[in-house]
Amino acid sequence: MFWFLFCTIVGSAIAFSYVAWRNWIAPWRQIEQLVRQITGGERPRTFLVEGGRRARRISLALENIFARQHAIDEQIAQRESGTKTILSAMHDGLLVVDAGGRVVVANETFRKLFSLREVSGGTPLLDAVRNAELHQLITETLRKGEPRQSELALTGAQKNSERWLQVSAVPMKDDKIGTDGAVVLLHDITELKRVNEMRSDFVANVSHELRTPLSILRGYIETLLDNPKTSPKELARILEVMERHSKRLGLLVDDLLTLAQLESANSNLQLSEVNLSELFGKVVRDWGKKLVEKRLKVMVDLPATVAIVRADETRLQEVLYNLLDNAVKYSHENGEIRLRAEQGDDDEIALSVSDSGVGIG
């Protein structure tokens, strides 16, 4: 009887222990494993937990937490990917620094401008970009909390490789701590500088070209006023010279009007399909007499892929006439003139006229 009771008690204890382990201890170990996997960034194979209702409710809550966290991580990844795409697509350089002048973000254009391979977050600005002017501009922006603008010249290793940048630094404000950093935009204005320089040179050259015929005309007019009884022969000679220089003035004015129309944003271009082979042939035929006089050879480089372009044929012809005029004028006898069409970027076609002459002095 004793042994029977003893075995019954021991068996009950074992059964109770098993039930307790299955319903309380084992589920908590599984839950602990789930928590460890979730916090470690792993995806659990299953969220099913053997045990009572409380354990199952906890496992269900963990599954919901994991699903929400996974959705948040995906949103963050998508936003980061979108931000990287936007930054890489920007033509302007972008730099973001914190209040201590350490780099937070630098896009690809910025890295290319300063020939940088990579800029990690937290790098001091002077360590990333050794440019005192840029550092001073950003430092003043952070110190004063006011936007700053300046022009910055970058000198490359190659000759005539200087680049000009328009730099704009804007402070990032925080209501509690004040200036929290700065956003810096760098816009390449090298081409604008070059165009302005060309425009200045052009104005100087045009002024010189206008001054000569005007001086001649004024001189002959004064001569006629001072000598009203000029002989018919001398008068005819003077009038011939005045006519020649007045025509020269007219051509200069026509060229200026054409350039003004081409530069005007409201220029009315008559666009059509233009056959470059026919256009080049027509231009060369029109200049045939002068080409023969100087024994100049004309070469045409026209790939089949650029045979047809969409342009204003009349104005395109005027441009080619002017370029060919200079080429003929400044080429030596028995020289060569080359008309070329090349495929450029963004479906653009580049036309050029080159010669073997001395160039325009």
C-alpha positions, 0 to 999 in steps of 0.5 A: 500500500505504501509503495502504491501511494509513493508511486502515485505521488511521484507520478503525479509530481512528474505529470504536474512538472511536465504540464508546468514545463509545457504550459509555462517554462517551455513557452517562455523559452520560446518567447525569449528566443523570439525576442532574441531573434527580433532584436538581432534583426533576424526573421523567426521561422515561426511565431507559433508557441506551445502553451497557454493563452497568455503565451500565445497572446504574447507571441501574437503581439511579438509577431505584430511588433515584428511586422510593424518594425519590418514595414518601418524598415522597408519605408526607411530603406525606400526613402533612403534609396529615393534620397540617394537617387535624388542626390545622385541626379542633382547637377549641383553639388550638395553638402550638409554639415552639422553644427560642428562643421562635420560632413553629414551628406555629400552628393556625387556631384560635390565629390566630383567637383573636389575630386573626392572618392568618398566622404564618410559622415562625421568627417571634418570639413577641412579633412574632406575638402582642403579649401579655405574659402569654402571652409570660411564661408561655412564657418561664418554661416554656422557662427552668424546663423545667416545665409551666405553666398560667394563665388569660388574658383577651383584650379585643376591640374591641367592648363585652362581647367579652372572652374567657377562655382556659385556657393550658397550656404543656408543655416539649419535652424533649431528652436532650442539650440539655434543653428544646427548645421548648414546646407551648402549648394554649389552651382557650376557657373564656368560656362556662364563666366566663359559666355560673359567673357566672350560677350565682352570680347565680342563687344570690344571687337564690334566696337573696333569694327564699327569705329573704322568705317565710321571714322572713314565716313566722318572724315570724308564728310568733313572733307566734302564740307570743307571743300564744296568745289571738289572735282567730279573725279575726286567726288566719285572716288570719295563716294565709292569709298563711302558706299563701300564702308556704308555697306560694311556697316550695314553687314555689321548691323545685320550680323548684330541683329541676327545674333540678337535674334538667336540669343532672344528667348522669344526668337521665332524658330521655323523648325523643320526636317533639314537634310545636312548633306543637301545643306552642306552641298548648297553652302559649298556651291554658293562659295565655290568661286572664292574657294576656287580663287584660293584653291581651297579644298573642302572636306565634309564629315557627315555620318549617316546617323546624323544626316537629318536634323530638326532645325531652322534651315534659314538660320542654320544656313546663315551660321554656316555662311558666317563660319565659312566666310571666316574660314575662307578669309583666314585660310592660306592658299591650297588649304583645307576646310572641313565641315563636320557633323557629330552626335552630341549628348541628349540627341543633340547634333554639333556642327563645326567648320574648321580650317588650316588657316592662321585664325582670327587675330 
